[in-house]
Each structure stands twice: as C-alpha cells, then as structure tokens.
Amino acid sequence: MSQQIEIKCVNNNTYKTYNRGVTLKQIADDHHIKLRSEIIGAMVNNSLEQLSYEVFHPKTVEFIDITNPDGMRMYIRSLSFLLYYAVENVLPGTKLSVEHSVSRGVYCKLDGPHEVSFDEISKLSEYMRNLVQQDIPFEYYQKETEKVIELFKEQGFEDKIGLLESRGHHYSSYYQLKDTIASFYGYLVPSTAYLKVFDVNKYYDGILLQIPRRFEPEEVERMVIQNKMFEIFQEYSHWSKVLKVTNIHDLNTLQKNNKAQRLIKVSEAFHEKKIGHIAERKDHVRIILISGPSSSGKTTFSKRLAIQLMVNGLRPHTLSLDNYFVDREKTPLDENGDYDFEALEALDIDQFNQDLSLLLKGEKVDLPKFSFETGKRYYDNTKIRLKKNDILVIEGIHGLTPELTHNIPDSFKFKIYVSALTSINIDSHNRIPTTDNRLIRRIVRDYKYRNYSAVDTLSRWQSVRRGEDKHIFPYQEEADVMFNTALLYELAVLKPLVEPMLLEVPHNKPEYAEASRLLYFFSYFDSIQSHSIPPTSILREFLGGSSFDY
C-alpha cells in the first residue's frame, strides 16, 4: 500500500487522506465540490495549479472557477488558444494577434490576405464550438528549453523564442491542442469542453472575443461599444509599431543594445506633445473634469496639464471633490455596512453645483473644506473668483459622471479620461492587462509613500476594482478626450523596485498566489535603470523624484 497524505479542502473545510500522486481532479470529484461554474483549477498552498497537478505531500487545496480572477485568466487564455487553432485551420495564411481588452471582451487582430468577413467569422465561431463539443485536451508539456525553442522555430514564434532565450531557464513549458502548439503566461483549463460560454464578433478590422460574465458565468458578457477607448489603444499600438517595441522581447532587445534611454526620452516627449495638444485653448471651456481608475497617474497629469494651460494664457484653479463630502452621518453604507466614500451620494452634489454656477457667473465663492478626523465640513475663509482667463480643473473618480455637474451646461465642460492602457504585450498570443500595469504602480506607490506592504495592496485590490467597475468604467465614453499614461518602458523600470516587495509576501497568505503570478511575469523582463526619467514624468508619481508636490 502506497504512503498516504492528508489534504485539507478549503471549499468544505474537510480533511481527507489520499494516496500519493492523487490529482486535483480526483480530489475535486471525491469531494463533490460544487461552485458557481465548473471547477477549472485550484489554489494549492496559495499557489495556482491546474487540475492535472499530482499531489505528493500534505496540502491545503481550494478549488476555483471563473468567478475567481485566476480562474477567469485561465479561461481567457484557453479561449485564445482555441481561437488561434481555429484561425490556423479556417483561415490558413492569416496571423492572429491577441491585442487588448475593450468593450468587455478581447480585441484580436487578424493579418491576412484580406479583411475578415462576417461569413468567415461565423465559420470561425462554428469551428470553435465543434472543438468544444469534441472535448479535446489541452496537453501540457515541459521540455528542455533548447527543444522548445526548436519547436517554436518551426512555428515562426520569434517573439516567444526571444523570451525563452532571455530567461535562461533549463526547462520551458508549452501547450498542445491536437497538432498545434503555443505557449501561454499561465495555465489553461483541462480541455476544450470547459469553454462552452463565448462568442466571436467582427470588431473594426479584427474580431472581438467575448468572454463569460464573471459572476453570471453561464452568460456571455454584453458588448459595450467603446469607440474612443478603441481609438486610443489603436493610436498607441501604431506608435509602438513605429518604434518597433510591441512586446517584451523588443523591449529587452533595446536594453541589450543600449537604446533604452532613447526610448525613455521619446516616450516622455510623446506624452508632453499629447498633453500640450489637449491644453490647446478652447475659449468656451471654463471647467476641465478629469477622471480615471486607481494608479492612472491622474494627479501628475493634472499638474502637467495645468502648466500647459498656463502656456496657453489660462490660469488654472484646482477644485477638490473631497471637500464636498457630506458629513459622516449622512455618508451612504455599502453592502457590508461600511461607509461607501466612493458612492456619488457621499458628495454634496447640490452644494457643488451651486458653487460652480456662482463661479461661472463671476461671483466670489467661499469654498468648503472637509475634516477626515471629525467627519465634518468646515470653512476657513478660502475664497475664489473666476476671472476672464481662469479655468477650473476638477479631478476625481466621478469626474465623468453626468450627475456630478448636472446644473452646468455641457458647453462649459471639457472631460478627460486618464488611464494606463498598456500598449506592449508579452508576445502575439499573451497580452498584458492594463489592470496589472496599474496594480504594479500601486504596489510601488503604497509601499514607498503609504507604508503599506504588498500584502496590504493586494488584499484591497479586488475592492478597488469593484469600485472602478461601478463608478468609473461605465462613463469612459463620456470623455471628450482620452489620455494614455502608460509608458512603453515603465514595467522594465518598475521591475527592480516591485520584485523585493512581492518577495516579502508570505507563503501562508492568500495574496501569495497573486505575488507569485506577478513575479513570474517580471521574470520575462530585463531591468531598465530610471536615471534618465525626467522629474515631470507621470512615472515619478510612483517611483519618487518628482518635481511636483503631492
């Protein structure tokens, strides 16, 4: 009889013994675990593993589905491989590139002899659904890196080969679906049968891969048209292609060839040019409203915009939404009974609009302040009056919410959406989510300026994301202009700062899984030194060394 091991299943808080070498799939079946959707993986001692993982020592196991962020990532990666396989067989000679998220799906570019037609997309979708019905396994292999590189050379995966060579690992992994191979940054689901919920639709000159709704996983996420968001992604994608920096391998190559510092200078100059264009004088505008998600660099953008406004003969005044919080006892509560400071109702909208109306009439206004210690509003004789060339700059998460300035004519307002829209990818099949870019910035900033550990930031992140989904993202397309604060070089600069912070996350913390994922991600990057980054850079808001006061 083989030696037995004890496994704790977190999902039902049960301990059971198994023979060494038992798979996670066998454990899940034995426990009859039922989640909101099908089990696709598990956290084993707070590390993500696929269901084929064999257990040889006592472990704590928590099974996950796509309602878990790691589960959703597994699902999207697997869908990407399914689509790649379908394109190879339905549209031979066409190259698939997985680009970025938009419209609640994943935009994919198809480079072929002609623009993809609606009929061809229909055939792709039908082919993918047939593959799902066939229940074909995604086979996982680990081989010596030299052998994997040879396989990739046969497929023409130059971007993937460059990454494998730069990592210097003895063994590397890849997946195979029938006779087709590909590599992915992370695990896939066990087989095509797990991918029942998806859709494929024409989107501009490519396709939109539509994914399940996270908390209603039987339904496909509803497409929301985001023309402005798509256009800003395309602009930066085109620019990155002009600079020949579209993926991590390109960035690493620049660093090896001592050209990274030039990329920094060009990237910063591009930002300055874009901000200057946004600030071009518009005589009817009296209020600039700026919104964007966490760690987008809104504060530095606002300060740089103010400088450009002054260059154009305007005098900007900052108005803080925080000073219009209602008294603490009037603050709405969230579903957990805690104060919901991110709700629009946490602000005194009527007083805010009244003050704005008076300012626009040229009257002097006594501006309120808010004490977070007492939870009360107070006045300290801070007064403001808008003169002919004065302009208000208002930054906050509700900046684009129509109700915020419901009494102010639209002709007086100019609305800006700011976010870090990552414009490079890992390789042609693996994108870098914009949320990862912002999370990494936030970890560095919180650690450096707020005395928060990486565990603290990671534990709060899903709550932050829920607030963004509720209060910011629905209003993105309300913006008159969008500004992308992401810099082509920045992840390579953040790497040496964030890695020690992530390494401090203890193995026994739930946040260890996310820390491990990010560390694995950074293993693909060569570090870039930050000494050439100017003190006005948006990245300085997170790195330190900014010439602006915060």
Steps between C-alpha positions, in 0.01 A plus 500: 500500500639839399565772756200722564481875539246729666329765289298787640225622266423864578173499302329270753754519784558126486813290556543174308786262429609391151772296338807695394472619142126568510396770253304812588226381264465176698484694829231734364293208373533320834378804694217571254590869511237722339591859413310763304651360180721208406820448701798585279793517742601526864712692745743255658668657803405835342660414165292458185510150349317328216269205564754249366741598780610195703524538878777318688503684835239634745336809351224752549286513186236751391324430171413797276276584204485805274351717774856501637733744315755223443226274369383765256856547378526123438176511305604794281840346424331176399250684279794679336661166415168366371467806276862471384444136404178590316669783305781266397249251357217722372709794373838351395762766436339739751694602811316553829616759753328527838511876558312649797174509694221727378120496493500232774686257277843444346583666170698280263669611180497280190778566249422318177452544128175693556282645773306229677136476390188438706465161332855403598439606860187284504706205377762567769234500771340180369839328479585600858167366628563170325837478676325560833260215426794268427647547851862513377763526777742790527814293550770653719868427439826596665818440302855626483491860383719427197244244379210738557685770305540260207125431506426872505739564211295260290192710583671836439449616860789747500359710787457190717848370418659827607328481839609141561858586414508805727354316802778241495291220658611139447141382438207680337134413452248512220150373420377290212150478350492211254799574273538869589729639770510836679630644825308700755581708804314276745290185503213396274180309578516119457320475166293678238178373664550755779460789253126490433433872559647741246422689182698637207393816316645735243653808663654771281762326284531202736284298735377526855533185707212525746542332837264383778363739758708440810214467750246366251732253326227335292455825304729677255610846607288759321693703243523871577617714211812695602606689190715755683674235709572293190638801313745588779619139514548501123690828508749369755519162328595672176755714681659197668529332159670809358752480786522121453415432864187283495594229749735418786762347271521830305543690826769262625683530169507880532648470846767254382591738216526799737207678336257498794590851612407635158164323527444676834567841343273433201219362718509801732506740205196325356314548830591868510383551144166329574443707817585817314246413233228436761573839658453691178281796575124454480343835583159365604638248751497611865521160674732205432382172656756220538419143594673164487560181701748445782870558428437654160722797577208743506671733748817548299301526179291777657811690607661469159176603334485809725845605379396462138183700569713782639719485189181566305416809708254341744514497879388163639341457844470157662172408665507189719195275506613367838399830657140438400455182702177498699531482878593153617155408635351569155751281317334200329592147606613218274376140503727423797369790710820702454512863388498512119715807432513413129123527451383815322259556790803546729539843337281804550410530133252784548752721684768413245279602206387815681861607555593423138204703370602801712862472386395491136304820557816668623394510865731435793445166671602389849633149439437226756758271655444155648657359814557126476576498874164643608298394196364853467509778242647834601601835347835676547438812291642345182334702224524488124368704207544408135632781283499514122792261435448279806401135468400237756677163502306232690645151549319203654344161436161658426640760260320350199178408680229723344323548835808662651455820300134469402434878531793605281454533123705245305650780290691623807651157575791306355528141621819292506535129573846395619624142530810286457413308183793264456607503136752216498423130545693197618484355150247465217273268702543640851387852586593705805176607674482872575386411852835328560685815396300709747526241778880497470511879517277496806712239683810715451326824600324353805822343624705814445261772615223341709691237697280223356651160430437316176260277697299807603471627143422160350232431762322827416531476123180308421300752705666783307414327174136461599481873571650576159251271326216680674606865501758556224493256210130550407576865419823464301337584169361825648850647464581759236852364488692206645860505614713188536748539787673165434861523386656238275799459728339523843456135598871437448574797729250388765636143503799549738282704736197273522673161505638535857155614617332196344763266645399618848150350461488192731408162352217456751315813383227481232677787323799273434332367183477846347853590611632182338314574178650848479850375582470242222386778267802717586738211436457577130628859534852636498524792742544857375662765718289804588765775502388644164136538601424873534364636832174600329429146376170341601702200613675717762168511687571135587879478486575817695722786392217709355534877475130536586356522850233242590 
